[in-house]
Amino acid sequence: MTPDIIRDWHAVPSGARGATVALGNFDGVHLGHEAVLRAAHTARPDLPLAALTFEPHPREHFRPDDPPFRLTLLPEKARALGALGVRTVYALSFDAALAAMPAEAFVERVLHQALGVRHLACGTNFAFGHRRGGDVGFLAQQAEARGIGLTVVPPVVDEGGPVSSTRIRRALQDGYPDRAAAELGRDWEVRGVVFHGDKLGRELGWPTANILLGRHLEPARGVYAVRVALPDGRVAEGVANVGRRPTLGGDPVTRLETHIFDFAGDLYDQEIGVRLVRFLRPDATFAGLEALKAAIAADAAEARRVLAAG
């Protein structure tokens, strides 16, 4: 189920009001986020389930020159939330006016008046309002005064500590997509539109579908065993490289190049999702095209082995 997405809190349809609402940035929609959503639904199973988040991510608003860090952009985030039962995503436009809104005004004007929230759920470290002036204690007081229920959800903890978007980003940057997947509850996926390259992969006998990372986090550069979500709904297997093609003189931006096993279709100008399964080796520079071709063949064989092993 794909949930409805509402960007403007000033114009919320009557049918989208009165929900039980999970609060958070939900970047990645990981197991900790799932616990907050489950708590919101459990507290009021009689109400539709909604999630409230912000677009752009507040960090993108306040620090626009930071490198991209997002695990999920809004379309993927909405799909992941919908898979967990969310019917409405309030993806509120995070602009200067919302950033300057005091915490109490946010509760009254946005949550109470605009959304008509009946119950809230959030993590223990949730903060909101101008300069993050409202914490969960403040939220509890404000919600109670307006007859709104609140469930505060403790972190989901595994052997590495609390599950968090920060931990998942670090795992991907360190070359451990399998660890990220354990905390996400699924393989991490980068979605993008396939663009025309220089067709060198085709000349080498290893055609690739190339996408840009865009606002997604850049994971460790190198070669990965991957699964690919195709436009027709099928999922294929393949081998991919995240990098800037140092053997070919280098690119100004990082690209994700994926050779899809046993596939001969045309994917140009269509969106695909590349799911990182296992990091195989770091990015490398080769002496020439023949050495590069041999390395790709070895990478593909290793990716097939890894994917077959599950």
MARSE-206650 format. One line per field, with one value per residue: residue number from 1; residue in one letter; x, y, z of N, C-alpha, C in turn. Coordinates in nm, 2 decimals. Layout:
// MARSE-206650
resi (NUM_...) .
resn (A_...) .
n.u (X_...) .
n.v (Y_...) .
n.w (Z_...) .
ca.u (X_...) .
ca.v (Y_...) .
ca.w (Z_...) .
c.u (X_...) .
c.v (Y_...) .
c.w (Z_...) .
// end
This chain:
// MARSE-206650
resi (1_2_3_4_5_6_7_8_9_10_11_12_13_14_15_16_17_18_19_20_21_22_23_24_25_26_27_28_29_30_31_32_33_34_35_36_37_38_39_40_41_42_43_44_45_46_47_48_49_50_51_52_53_54_55_56_57_58_59_60_61_62_63_64_65_66_67_68_69_70_71_72_73_74_75_76_77_78_79_80_81_82_83_84_85_86_87_88_89_90_91_92_93_94_95_96_97_98_99_100_101_102_103_104_105_106_107_108_109_110_111_112_113_114_115_116_117_118_119_120_121_122_123_124_125_126_127_128_129_130_131_132_133_134_135_136_137_138_139_140_141_142_143_144_145_146_147_148_149_150_151_152_153_154_155_156_157_158_159_160_161_162_163_164_165_166_167_168_169_170_171_172_173_174_175_176_177_178_179_180_181_182_183_184_185_186_187_188_189_190_191_192_193_194_195_196_197_198_199_200_201_202_203_204_205_206_207_208_209_210_211_212_213_214_215_216_217_218_219_220_221_222_223_224_225_226_227_228_229_230_231_232_233_234_235_236_237_238_239_240_241_242_243_244_245_246_247_248_249_250_251_252_253_254_255_256_257_258_259_260_261_262_263_264_265_266_267_268_269_270_271_272_273_274_275_276_277_278_279_280_281_282_283_284_285_286_287_288_289_290_291_292_293_294_295_296_297_298_299_300_301_302_303_304_305_306_307_308_309_310) .
resn (M_T_P_D_I_I_R_D_W_H_A_V_P_S_G_A_R_G_A_T_V_A_L_G_N_F_D_G_V_H_L_G_H_E_A_V_L_R_A_A_H_T_A_R_P_D_L_P_L_A_A_L_T_F_E_P_H_P_R_E_H_F_R_P_D_D_P_P_F_R_L_T_L_L_P_E_K_A_R_A_L_G_A_L_G_V_R_T_V_Y_A_L_S_F_D_A_A_L_A_A_M_P_A_E_A_F_V_E_R_V_L_H_Q_A_L_G_V_R_H_L_A_C_G_T_N_F_A_F_G_H_R_R_G_G_D_V_G_F_L_A_Q_Q_A_E_A_R_G_I_G_L_T_V_V_P_P_V_V_D_E_G_G_P_V_S_S_T_R_I_R_R_A_L_Q_D_G_Y_P_D_R_A_A_A_E_L_G_R_D_W_E_V_R_G_V_V_F_H_G_D_K_L_G_R_E_L_G_W_P_T_A_N_I_L_L_G_R_H_L_E_P_A_R_G_V_Y_A_V_R_V_A_L_P_D_G_R_V_A_E_G_V_A_N_V_G_R_R_P_T_L_G_G_D_P_V_T_R_L_E_T_H_I_F_D_F_A_G_D_L_Y_D_Q_E_I_G_V_R_L_V_R_F_L_R_P_D_A_T_F_A_G_L_E_A_L_K_A_A_I_A_A_D_A_A_E_A_R_R_V_L_A_A_G) .
n.u (0.08_0.06_0.11_-0.09_0.06_0.12_0.21_0.17_0.08_-0.11_-0.33_-0.48_-0.67_-1.00_-1.04_-0.78_-0.73_-0.72_-0.57_-0.36_-0.04_0.30_0.60_0.90_1.22_1.26_1.45_1.56_1.38_1.41_1.45_1.41_1.24_1.03_0.94_0.84_0.63_0.47_0.40_0.24_0.03_-0.06_-0.14_-0.37_-0.55_-0.79_-0.78_-0.67_-0.33_-0.06_0.24_0.46_0.69_0.97_1.04_1.27_1.50_1.57_1.85_1.95_1.83_1.95_2.22_2.32_2.54_2.66_2.79_2.58_2.36_2.14_1.95_1.71_1.51_1.22_1.01_1.09_1.09_0.82_0.71_0.83_0.72_0.45_0.45_0.46_0.21_0.13_-0.10_-0.11_0.14_0.26_0.46_0.60_0.68_0.99_1.09_1.21_1.01_0.88_1.10_1.15_0.94_0.81_0.81_0.57_0.39_0.40_0.29_0.03_-0.07_0.00_0.00_-0.23_-0.44_-0.43_-0.37_-0.53_-0.46_-0.49_-0.35_0.00_0.32_0.67_1.03_1.26_1.45_1.33_1.30_1.19_1.06_1.16_1.50_1.51_1.36_1.16_1.13_1.06_0.94_0.83_0.66_0.49_0.35_0.22_0.07_-0.10_-0.25_-0.41_-0.57_-0.45_-0.31_0.01_0.28_0.59_0.87_1.12_1.47_1.54_1.75_2.05_2.33_2.52_2.44_2.20_1.98_2.01_1.98_2.22_2.41_2.36_2.43_2.70_2.78_2.74_2.91_3.15_3.16_2.99_2.72_2.56_2.55_2.41_2.17_2.07_1.99_1.81_1.62_1.59_1.76_1.97_1.87_1.94_1.78_1.73_1.74_1.82_2.09_2.24_2.56_2.91_2.91_3.12_3.12_2.96_3.12_3.33_3.21_3.06_2.79_2.64_2.40_2.36_2.34_2.30_2.40_2.29_2.11_2.14_2.32_2.68_2.80_3.07_3.33_3.36_3.32_3.02_2.81_2.48_2.12_1.86_1.59_1.37_1.20_0.97_0.89_1.02_1.29_1.63_1.96_2.30_2.62_2.79_2.95_3.05_3.18_3.43_3.55_3.85_4.04_3.98_4.05_3.90_3.60_3.39_3.18_3.04_2.93_2.69_2.73_2.59_2.60_2.37_2.29_2.23_2.05_1.89_1.75_1.63_1.70_1.72_1.65_1.46_1.35_1.54_1.61_1.88_2.00_2.22_2.41_2.64_2.97_3.24_3.51_3.75_3.74_3.96_4.25_4.34_4.58_4.51_4.26_4.22_4.30_4.11_3.88_3.92_3.92_3.65_3.52_3.60_3.49_3.22_3.18_3.23_3.03_2.80_2.84_2.82_2.56_2.41_2.46_2.29) .
n.v (-0.12_0.21_0.50_0.81_1.12_1.41_1.74_2.00_2.15_2.33_2.27_2.03_1.75_1.66_1.39_1.30_1.37_1.32_1.09_0.82_0.89_0.85_1.00_1.14_1.15_0.93_0.84_0.60_0.42_0.21_-0.07_0.04_0.26_0.11_0.00_0.23_0.30_0.07_0.09_0.32_0.23_0.01_0.14_0.28_0.11_0.14_0.37_0.53_0.48_0.70_0.87_1.13_1.34_1.53_1.72_1.91_1.69_1.81_1.85_1.89_2.13_2.31_2.27_2.29_2.25_2.02_1.69_1.46_1.26_1.10_0.80_0.72_0.87_1.07_0.93_0.66_0.63_0.67_0.45_0.24_0.30_0.27_-0.01_-0.09_-0.04_0.22_0.48_0.75_0.99_1.25_1.46_1.72_2.03_2.15_2.45_2.79_2.91_2.70_2.60_2.81_2.80_2.79_2.52_2.48_2.60_2.44_2.21_2.30_2.43_2.28_1.99_1.96_2.15_2.15_1.88_1.73_1.53_1.23_1.04_1.00_0.88_0.83_0.83_0.81_1.02_1.21_1.54_1.87_2.17_2.53_2.56_2.30_2.30_2.16_1.86_1.51_1.51_1.77_1.74_1.55_1.69_1.89_1.75_1.61_1.82_1.88_1.66_1.45_1.14_0.98_0.78_0.68_0.54_0.31_0.28_0.04_-0.23_-0.39_-0.63_-0.44_-0.21_0.07_0.07_0.28_0.55_0.68_0.48_0.30_0.44_0.46_0.20_0.14_0.32_0.21_-0.02_-0.24_-0.35_-0.57_-0.56_-0.31_-0.39_-0.57_-0.40_-0.24_-0.41_-0.50_-0.51_-0.23_0.01_0.19_0.41_0.52_0.69_0.54_0.63_0.74_0.63_0.61_0.38_0.20_-0.03_-0.20_-0.24_-0.38_-0.62_-0.63_-0.49_-0.21_-0.08_0.25_0.47_0.77_0.87_1.09_1.25_1.06_0.89_0.83_0.52_0.29_0.30_0.08_-0.27_-0.46_-0.73_-0.75_-0.70_-0.62_-0.41_-0.41_-0.21_-0.35_-0.49_-0.72_-0.88_-0.89_-1.03_-0.92_-0.75_-0.47_-0.15_0.11_0.41_0.63_0.56_0.53_0.40_0.49_0.75_0.90_1.03_1.32_1.30_1.05_0.74_0.47_0.18_-0.10_-0.43_-0.64_-0.97_-1.20_-1.05_-0.86_-0.64_-0.30_-0.03_0.24_0.57_0.48_0.41_0.23_0.01_-0.04_-0.28_-0.32_-0.60_-0.74_-0.64_-0.66_-0.59_-0.32_-0.01_0.01_0.08_-0.01_-0.16_-0.14_-0.17_-0.45_-0.57_-0.46_-0.57_-0.84_-0.83_-0.75_-0.98_-1.17_-1.05_-1.07_-1.34_-1.40_-1.25_-1.39_-1.63_-1.54_-1.45_-1.67_-1.82_-1.71) .
n.w (0.00_-0.09_0.08_0.13_0.07_0.25_0.22_0.30_0.60_0.64_0.48_0.53_0.43_0.55_0.58_0.64_0.90_1.26_1.33_1.47_1.54_1.45_1.53_1.39_1.21_1.04_0.87_0.66_0.77_0.98_1.22_1.47_1.41_1.32_1.56_1.69_1.52_1.55_1.82_1.81_1.66_1.82_2.05_1.97_1.80_1.67_1.52_1.21_1.10_1.10_0.99_1.09_0.94_0.81_0.53_0.34_0.51_0.84_0.89_0.63_0.57_0.76_0.72_0.44_0.28_0.36_0.29_0.09_0.28_0.31_0.38_0.29_0.04_0.00_-0.17_-0.15_0.13_0.19_0.07_0.22_0.47_0.42_0.37_0.63_0.73_0.74_0.66_0.60_0.52_0.68_0.54_0.62_0.49_0.55_0.63_0.67_0.82_0.96_1.10_1.27_1.44_1.77_2.02_2.16_2.00_1.78_1.87_1.93_1.69_1.47_1.53_1.69_1.60_1.31_1.23_1.39_1.58_1.75_1.90_1.99_1.91_1.99_1.99_2.26_2.24_2.09_1.96_1.91_1.75_1.76_1.77_1.87_2.10_2.24_2.42_2.50_2.75_2.77_2.55_2.65_2.85_2.70_2.53_2.70_2.81_2.60_2.56_2.41_2.36_2.44_2.36_2.46_2.32_2.40_2.28_2.02_2.08_1.99_1.97_1.90_2.02_2.05_1.78_1.51_1.27_1.23_1.30_1.10_0.87_0.92_0.90_0.63_0.51_0.60_0.46_0.51_0.42_0.49_0.77_0.79_0.67_0.86_1.06_0.93_0.86_0.60_0.28_0.20_-0.03_-0.33_-0.53_-0.86_-1.18_-1.48_-1.68_-1.99_-2.06_-2.15_-2.28_-2.24_-2.08_-2.22_-2.45_-2.33_-2.28_-2.05_-2.00_-1.83_-1.61_-1.52_-1.25_-1.06_-0.73_-0.62_-0.37_-0.19_0.07_0.03_0.00_0.10_-0.14_-0.41_-0.50_-0.52_-0.44_-0.56_-0.56_-0.79_-0.83_-1.08_-1.33_-1.40_-1.18_-1.13_-0.96_-1.00_-1.01_-0.96_-1.02_-0.88_-0.90_-0.69_-0.74_-0.89_-1.13_-1.15_-1.32_-1.57_-1.57_-1.40_-1.26_-1.20_-1.02_-0.80_-0.92_-0.96_-1.09_-1.25_-1.34_-1.46_-1.41_-1.67_-1.83_-2.08_-2.15_-2.22_-2.02_-2.01_-1.90_-1.72_-1.38_-1.14_-0.86_-0.67_-0.46_-0.21_-0.12_-0.04_0.04_-0.18_-0.26_-0.23_-0.42_-0.71_-0.90_-1.23_-1.46_-1.72_-1.98_-2.03_-1.80_-1.63_-1.74_-1.68_-1.40_-1.36_-1.45_-1.25_-1.03_-1.09_-1.09_-0.82_-0.70_-0.79_-0.65_-0.39_-0.38_-0.44_-0.22_-0.04) .
ca.u (0.00_0.13_0.03_-0.10_0.17_0.07_0.33_0.13_0.00_-0.22_-0.43_-0.50_-0.81_-1.06_-1.02_-0.65_-0.72_-0.77_-0.50_-0.26_0.07_0.43_0.68_1.04_1.27_1.23_1.55_1.59_1.27_1.47_1.38_1.37_1.13_0.92_0.89_0.76_0.50_0.39_0.35_0.13_-0.09_-0.11_-0.21_-0.51_-0.57_-0.92_-0.75_-0.57_-0.19_0.01_0.37_0.49_0.83_1.00_1.12_1.39_1.55_1.62_1.99_1.97_1.79_2.04_2.36_2.30_2.67_2.71_2.77_2.46_2.37_2.01_1.93_1.59_1.44_1.07_0.93_1.13_1.05_0.68_0.69_0.87_0.62_0.33_0.46_0.44_0.07_0.10_-0.19_-0.08_0.27_0.27_0.60_0.58_0.79_1.07_1.14_1.25_0.90_0.87_1.22_1.14_0.81_0.83_0.76_0.43_0.31_0.40_0.19_-0.11_-0.11_0.02_-0.05_-0.37_-0.54_-0.42_-0.38_-0.63_-0.39_-0.55_-0.24_0.13_0.43_0.80_1.14_1.30_1.53_1.27_1.30_1.11_1.04_1.27_1.62_1.48_1.32_1.07_1.17_0.95_0.88_0.75_0.55_0.39_0.27_0.14_-0.03_-0.20_-0.34_-0.50_-0.64_-0.38_-0.23_0.15_0.36_0.74_0.92_1.27_1.54_1.56_1.89_2.11_2.46_2.60_2.38_2.08_1.96_1.99_2.02_2.36_2.48_2.34_2.51_2.84_2.80_2.75_3.04_3.26_3.16_2.92_2.58_2.49_2.51_2.30_2.05_2.02_1.92_1.70_1.52_1.59_1.88_1.96_1.85_1.95_1.69_1.77_1.70_1.93_2.13_2.33_2.70_3.00_2.89_3.24_3.09_2.91_3.24_3.41_3.13_2.99_2.70_2.60_2.29_2.43_2.26_2.38_2.36_2.20_2.11_2.17_2.46_2.77_2.86_3.21_3.35_3.41_3.24_2.92_2.70_2.36_1.99_1.82_1.45_1.35_1.08_0.85_0.86_1.11_1.42_1.74_2.09_2.41_2.74_2.79_3.06_3.03_3.31_3.45_3.62_3.99_4.12_3.94_4.08_3.82_3.47_3.37_3.08_3.03_2.82_2.66_2.73_2.54_2.59_2.26_2.31_2.13_1.95_1.93_1.65_1.67_1.65_1.75_1.54_1.37_1.40_1.57_1.66_2.00_2.01_2.36_2.40_2.77_3.09_3.34_3.64_3.75_3.77_4.10_4.30_4.40_4.68_4.45_4.12_4.22_4.31_3.98_3.79_3.95_3.87_3.50_3.48_3.62_3.39_3.09_3.18_3.22_2.89_2.71_2.86_2.77_2.41_2.36_2.47_2.19) .
ca.v (0.00_0.34_0.60_0.94_1.21_1.55_1.83_2.13_2.13_2.43_2.22_1.88_1.70_1.61_1.24_1.27_1.41_1.23_0.96_0.80_0.94_0.83_1.11_1.12_1.17_0.81_0.81_0.45_0.34_0.09_-0.14_0.14_0.33_0.02_-0.01_0.35_0.28_-0.04_0.15_0.41_0.15_-0.07_0.23_0.32_0.03_0.19_0.48_0.51_0.50_0.80_0.91_1.27_1.36_1.66_1.73_1.82_1.66_1.94_1.87_1.94_2.27_2.39_2.25_2.25_2.22_1.89_1.58_1.39_1.16_1.03_0.66_0.71_0.99_1.07_0.82_0.53_0.64_0.65_0.31_0.16_0.33_0.20_-0.15_-0.12_-0.01_0.37_0.52_0.88_1.04_1.40_1.50_1.86_2.11_2.21_2.58_2.88_2.94_2.59_2.59_2.91_2.78_2.74_2.39_2.48_2.64_2.33_2.11_2.35_2.47_2.17_1.86_1.97_2.21_2.11_1.74_1.67_1.41_1.17_0.98_1.02_0.79_0.88_0.77_0.88_1.13_1.30_1.68_1.95_2.32_2.62_2.52_2.18_2.34_2.07_1.72_1.42_1.56_1.88_1.69_1.48_1.79_1.96_1.65_1.58_1.93_1.88_1.53_1.37_1.04_0.98_0.66_0.71_0.41_0.30_0.23_-0.10_-0.25_-0.52_-0.64_-0.32_-0.09_0.11_0.08_0.42_0.59_0.71_0.35_0.24_0.52_0.43_0.06_0.15_0.39_0.12_-0.14_-0.35_-0.34_-0.67_-0.50_-0.22_-0.47_-0.63_-0.29_-0.19_-0.52_-0.53_-0.46_-0.09_0.03_0.32_0.42_0.63_0.68_0.49_0.73_0.70_0.66_0.61_0.24_0.12_-0.16_-0.29_-0.28_-0.48_-0.74_-0.62_-0.37_-0.17_0.02_0.35_0.57_0.86_0.86_1.21_1.29_0.94_0.86_0.75_0.40_0.26_0.28_-0.05_-0.36_-0.52_-0.82_-0.67_-0.74_-0.51_-0.40_-0.37_-0.14_-0.43_-0.55_-0.83_-0.86_-0.96_-1.03_-0.86_-0.70_-0.33_-0.07_0.24_0.48_0.74_0.50_0.57_0.34_0.56_0.89_0.96_1.11_1.43_1.25_0.90_0.67_0.33_0.10_-0.23_-0.53_-0.73_-1.10_-1.27_-0.95_-0.80_-0.53_-0.15_0.03_0.38_0.66_0.42_0.40_0.10_0.02_-0.13_-0.32_-0.37_-0.72_-0.77_-0.57_-0.76_-0.54_-0.18_0.04_-0.01_0.12_-0.13_-0.11_-0.11_-0.23_-0.60_-0.60_-0.42_-0.67_-0.96_-0.80_-0.75_-1.12_-1.23_-0.99_-1.12_-1.48_-1.39_-1.20_-1.50_-1.72_-1.48_-1.44_-1.81_-1.87_-1.64) .
ca.w (0.00_-0.10_0.16_0.09_0.12_0.27_0.25_0.36_0.72_0.64_0.40_0.55_0.41_0.67_0.60_0.69_1.03_1.36_1.32_1.56_1.46_1.49_1.50_1.37_1.07_0.97_0.76_0.65_0.82_1.04_1.32_1.57_1.36_1.31_1.69_1.71_1.44_1.61_1.94_1.77_1.62_1.94_2.15_1.92_1.67_1.61_1.44_1.10_1.13_1.02_1.03_1.06_0.92_0.75_0.40_0.35_0.65_0.90_0.87_0.50_0.58_0.84_0.68_0.30_0.22_0.40_0.18_0.10_0.39_0.33_0.36_0.20_0.00_0.03_-0.23_-0.09_0.27_0.19_0.04_0.34_0.58_0.37_0.40_0.77_0.76_0.74_0.56_0.56_0.56_0.68_0.51_0.63_0.43_0.65_0.58_0.77_0.91_1.05_1.18_1.38_1.52_1.90_2.04_2.20_1.88_1.69_1.92_1.92_1.56_1.37_1.58_1.75_1.52_1.17_1.20_1.48_1.62_1.87_1.98_1.94_1.96_1.95_2.06_2.39_2.21_2.00_2.00_1.81_1.77_1.74_1.84_1.94_2.24_2.30_2.44_2.52_2.87_2.73_2.46_2.73_2.92_2.60_2.47_2.80_2.82_2.48_2.55_2.32_2.42_2.40_2.40_2.44_2.29_2.42_2.16_1.99_2.10_1.95_2.03_1.88_2.09_2.00_1.64_1.47_1.13_1.23_1.30_0.96_0.78_0.94_0.85_0.49_0.48_0.63_0.37_0.57_0.39_0.56_0.90_0.77_0.64_0.99_1.14_0.85_0.83_0.46_0.21_0.17_-0.17_-0.39_-0.65_-0.95_-1.32_-1.56_-1.78_-2.09_-2.03_-2.27_-2.34_-2.23_-2.03_-2.33_-2.53_-2.26_-2.26_-1.93_-2.00_-1.70_-1.58_-1.44_-1.18_-0.97_-0.59_-0.59_-0.23_-0.11_0.13_-0.05_0.08_0.07_-0.28_-0.44_-0.57_-0.44_-0.49_-0.55_-0.62_-0.86_-0.85_-1.21_-1.34_-1.42_-1.06_-1.11_-0.89_-1.06_-0.94_-1.04_-0.95_-0.90_-0.85_-0.65_-0.75_-0.99_-1.24_-1.15_-1.43_-1.69_-1.55_-1.29_-1.28_-1.09_-0.92_-0.78_-0.99_-0.92_-1.22_-1.21_-1.44_-1.42_-1.47_-1.76_-1.86_-2.21_-2.18_-2.23_-1.90_-2.01_-1.86_-1.63_-1.25_-1.09_-0.73_-0.65_-0.32_-0.17_-0.04_0.02_-0.02_-0.23_-0.26_-0.24_-0.55_-0.74_-1.03_-1.30_-1.55_-1.85_-2.00_-2.02_-1.65_-1.58_-1.78_-1.60_-1.26_-1.36_-1.46_-1.12_-0.94_-1.12_-1.04_-0.67_-0.67_-0.81_-0.55_-0.26_-0.39_-0.44_-0.08_0.03) .
c.u (0.09_0.05_0.01_0.01_0.11_0.18_0.29_0.03_-0.12_-0.34_-0.45_-0.64_-0.87_-1.04_-0.88_-0.62_-0.76_-0.70_-0.42_-0.13_0.21_0.52_0.83_1.08_1.25_1.33_1.60_1.48_1.33_1.39_1.33_1.25_1.01_0.86_0.80_0.62_0.41_0.33_0.23_0.01_-0.15_-0.19_-0.35_-0.53_-0.70_-0.90_-0.66_-0.43_-0.13_0.15_0.40_0.64_0.85_1.08_1.15_1.42_1.60_1.77_2.02_1.93_1.90_2.19_2.36_2.43_2.73_2.70_2.64_2.47_2.24_2.02_1.81_1.54_1.29_1.00_0.96_1.08_0.90_0.64_0.72_0.77_0.49_0.33_0.44_0.30_0.04_0.01_-0.16_0.06_0.25_0.42_0.60_0.71_0.86_1.14_1.17_1.14_0.88_0.98_1.21_1.02_0.85_0.76_0.62_0.34_0.30_0.29_0.05_-0.15_-0.10_-0.04_-0.20_-0.47_-0.54_-0.44_-0.49_-0.58_-0.47_-0.46_-0.11_0.22_0.56_0.90_1.18_1.38_1.46_1.27_1.25_1.10_1.17_1.39_1.60_1.44_1.22_1.12_1.04_0.87_0.78_0.63_0.45_0.29_0.17_0.03_-0.14_-0.30_-0.44_-0.58_-0.58_-0.30_-0.09_0.21_0.50_0.80_1.07_1.34_1.54_1.71_1.94_2.25_2.55_2.55_2.25_2.08_1.93_2.03_2.17_2.45_2.47_2.42_2.66_2.87_2.82_2.88_3.16_3.26_3.09_2.77_2.50_2.46_2.40_2.17_1.99_1.95_1.81_1.58_1.50_1.72_1.86_1.96_1.87_1.87_1.74_1.73_1.83_1.97_2.23_2.48_2.78_3.00_3.02_3.21_3.04_3.03_3.32_3.34_3.06_2.90_2.65_2.48_2.35_2.33_2.35_2.32_2.27_2.22_2.13_2.31_2.55_2.83_3.01_3.23_3.41_3.30_3.15_2.85_2.57_2.24_1.93_1.66_1.43_1.22_0.95_0.81_0.94_1.23_1.52_1.86_2.20_2.53_2.75_2.91_3.01_3.17_3.31_3.54_3.77_4.07_4.10_3.97_4.00_3.70_3.46_3.27_3.08_2.91_2.81_2.64_2.70_2.53_2.48_2.28_2.20_2.02_1.99_1.83_1.71_1.61_1.67_1.63_1.44_1.43_1.42_1.61_1.77_2.02_2.15_2.35_2.53_2.88_3.19_3.48_3.64_3.77_3.92_4.12_4.37_4.49_4.63_4.32_4.12_4.22_4.18_3.88_3.80_3.90_3.72_3.45_3.49_3.52_3.25_3.08_3.16_3.08_2.79_2.72_2.80_2.61_2.35_2.36_2.36_2.24) .
c.v (0.12_0.45_0.73_1.03_1.35_1.64_1.96_2.11_2.23_2.38_2.07_1.84_1.65_1.46_1.20_1.32_1.30_1.09_0.94_0.81_0.91_0.95_1.08_1.15_1.05_0.79_0.67_0.37_0.20_0.03_-0.06_0.22_0.24_0.00_0.11_0.34_0.17_0.01_0.24_0.33_0.07_0.02_0.26_0.24_0.07_0.31_0.45_0.55_0.60_0.82_1.05_1.28_1.49_1.64_1.87_1.78_1.78_1.96_1.93_2.09_2.36_2.38_2.20_2.21_2.09_1.79_1.51_1.27_1.07_0.88_0.64_0.85_0.97_0.95_0.69_0.52_0.61_0.51_0.22_0.18_0.26_0.05_-0.19_-0.07_0.14_0.41_0.66_0.92_1.19_1.44_1.65_1.93_2.19_2.33_2.67_2.91_2.82_2.57_2.69_2.89_2.72_2.60_2.39_2.51_2.52_2.23_2.17_2.37_2.35_2.04_1.86_2.02_2.16_1.96_1.67_1.54_1.36_1.10_1.00_0.91_0.85_0.81_0.86_1.01_1.23_1.45_1.76_2.09_2.40_2.58_2.39_2.20_2.25_1.92_1.64_1.46_1.67_1.84_1.62_1.58_1.86_1.87_1.63_1.70_1.94_1.75_1.44_1.26_1.04_0.85_0.69_0.57_0.41_0.25_0.08_-0.13_-0.39_-0.53_-0.52_-0.20_-0.05_0.12_0.23_0.45_0.62_0.58_0.29_0.31_0.48_0.29_0.06_0.22_0.30_-0.01_-0.26_-0.34_-0.45_-0.63_-0.40_-0.29_-0.53_-0.53_-0.23_-0.29_-0.55_-0.47_-0.31_-0.08_0.17_0.32_0.54_0.59_0.64_0.59_0.68_0.73_0.65_0.47_0.16_-0.02_-0.25_-0.33_-0.39_-0.61_-0.74_-0.50_-0.34_-0.07_0.12_0.45_0.66_0.85_0.98_1.25_1.17_0.95_0.79_0.64_0.39_0.24_0.14_-0.14_-0.44_-0.63_-0.75_-0.75_-0.61_-0.51_-0.34_-0.29_-0.22_-0.51_-0.67_-0.79_-0.95_-0.95_-0.97_-0.82_-0.55_-0.27_0.07_0.31_0.59_0.69_0.55_0.52_0.42_0.71_0.96_1.04_1.21_1.39_1.10_0.85_0.53_0.26_-0.04_-0.32_-0.63_-0.86_-1.14_-1.17_-0.88_-0.68_-0.39_-0.08_0.19_0.47_0.60_0.41_0.25_0.12_-0.09_-0.16_-0.38_-0.48_-0.75_-0.69_-0.67_-0.72_-0.39_-0.14_0.03_0.05_0.01_-0.07_-0.08_-0.18_-0.38_-0.64_-0.57_-0.52_-0.80_-0.95_-0.81_-0.90_-1.19_-1.18_-1.05_-1.27_-1.48_-1.34_-1.31_-1.60_-1.67_-1.48_-1.57_-1.87_-1.81_-1.54) .
c.w (0.00_-0.02_0.09_0.15_0.13_0.30_0.32_0.48_0.72_0.56_0.41_0.52_0.54_0.69_0.64_0.83_1.13_1.37_1.45_1.49_1.53_1.44_1.48_1.23_0.98_0.86_0.76_0.69_0.87_1.15_1.44_1.53_1.36_1.45_1.73_1.64_1.50_1.74_1.91_1.74_1.74_2.03_2.10_1.79_1.60_1.51_1.32_1.15_1.04_1.07_1.00_1.05_0.85_0.62_0.36_0.49_0.71_0.89_0.73_0.49_0.64_0.79_0.53_0.23_0.27_0.29_0.20_0.21_0.40_0.30_0.27_0.17_0.01_-0.04_-0.17_0.06_0.28_0.16_0.16_0.45_0.54_0.39_0.54_0.82_0.77_0.63_0.51_0.61_0.56_0.66_0.50_0.57_0.54_0.60_0.70_0.87_1.01_1.14_1.30_1.47_1.66_1.92_2.07_2.08_1.79_1.74_1.90_1.77_1.46_1.42_1.61_1.65_1.37_1.15_1.29_1.54_1.75_1.96_1.91_1.99_1.91_2.03_2.18_2.36_2.11_2.05_1.88_1.84_1.75_1.83_1.92_2.08_2.31_2.30_2.47_2.65_2.84_2.64_2.54_2.80_2.82_2.55_2.57_2.82_2.71_2.46_2.44_2.39_2.37_2.45_2.36_2.43_2.32_2.29_2.15_2.00_2.05_2.01_2.00_1.95_2.03_1.84_1.60_1.33_1.12_1.22_1.16_0.86_0.79_0.89_0.70_0.44_0.51_0.55_0.43_0.55_0.46_0.70_0.89_0.75_0.77_1.07_1.06_0.84_0.69_0.40_0.18_0.02_-0.21_-0.52_-0.73_-1.09_-1.40_-1.67_-1.88_-2.06_-2.16_-2.33_-2.33_-2.18_-2.13_-2.42_-2.46_-2.24_-2.13_-1.92_-1.86_-1.71_-1.48_-1.38_-1.10_-0.83_-0.55_-0.44_-0.14_-0.05_0.03_0.03_0.04_-0.08_-0.30_-0.50_-0.48_-0.51_-0.46_-0.60_-0.68_-0.88_-0.98_-1.23_-1.35_-1.30_-1.03_-1.03_-0.95_-0.97_-1.02_-0.95_-0.98_-0.85_-0.81_-0.66_-0.86_-1.11_-1.25_-1.27_-1.55_-1.67_-1.45_-1.33_-1.17_-0.99_-0.92_-0.86_-0.94_-1.05_-1.19_-1.34_-1.39_-1.49_-1.56_-1.80_-1.99_-2.24_-2.18_-2.10_-1.90_-1.98_-1.77_-1.49_-1.20_-0.94_-0.71_-0.50_-0.29_-0.08_0.04_-0.04_-0.05_-0.22_-0.27_-0.39_-0.58_-0.88_-1.10_-1.41_-1.69_-1.86_-1.99_-1.87_-1.59_-1.61_-1.70_-1.46_-1.26_-1.36_-1.32_-1.02_-0.96_-1.07_-0.89_-0.63_-0.69_-0.70_-0.42_-0.26_-0.38_-0.30_0.01_0.13) .
// end
